Amino acid sequence: MSKTRQISITLPEDLIETIKAAVDRGEARSVSSYIASRLAPGVVMDALFAEWDADRGAPTAEDTAWATQELDRALAEQAKNNRDSAA
């Protein structure tokens, strides 16, 4: 088990309630373990992207603009599909 240290963070009230509900359902042992389990994959991805950038260079502004546009398009399409499914 890795060493832990207590810190203080501020979160939106609705997010806190969502996390506490997950803990109450047994999805995590505590609020801290819930947050840590959700952050860990992002930390790994950050390290992978940093390694990629070091090996191959960071994405160009053009690549970043294209990716942003595609993500926006995909998220809008997903939102529309969710609305259509709910109707």
WOGI-V708731 format. One line per field, one symbol per residue. ss: DSSP state (@ for helix, = for strand, . for the rest). phi: phi as a letter, one per 40 degrees, with the letter a starting at -180 (. if undefined). psi: psi as a letter, one per 20 degrees, with the letter a starting at -180 (. if undefined). A space follows every 10 residues. Layout:
# WOGI-V708731
ss->???
phi->???
psi->???
This chain:
# WOGI-V708731
ss->.......... ..@@@@@@@@ @@@@...... @@@@@@@@@@ @@@@@@@@@@ @@@@@@.... @@@@@@@@@@ @@@@@@@@@@ @@@@@@.
phi->.ccbacbbbb bcdccccccc cccccgcaca dccccccccd cccccdcccc cdcccbgccc cccccccccc cdcccccccc ccccccc
psi->pqqrpprpqp qqghgghggh ggghijiqhr gghggghhhg hhgggggghg gghhhiqqqr hggggggggh gggghggggg hgghhi.
